Amino acid sequence: MNGETLKPKGILNPISHGLMSLLVYGMIFVALMLAFNGPITIETLVMPAVFIYIAVRLTEYITIKKTNSVPRWLVLGSFSLSILTAAIMTILLI
């Protein structure tokens, strides 16, 4: 391998925290809407997901640019943002 380091990769590239936040939001939102018998539409699923992705990726880009590593607060914050957004969207739509 000539000194190469192995990094965990997804199907296409390394998985970003923005993509992981989208997956968390999607799974929790759909589960909550099914549990409370709420409407699941493209608008209610995609619009907050775009906001989450942009917010997390921008924060990730700025943070990695400064520190050259991913801090723990970014991981926890992106996960928390996804859960809170899914819960708020469920409350607003029911």
Secondary structure, 3 states (H helix, E strand, C coil): CCCCCCCCCCCCCCCCHHHHHHHHHHHHHHHHHHHCCCCCCHHHHHHHHHHHHHHHHHHHHHHHHHHCCCCHHHHHHHHHHHHHHHHHHHHHHC
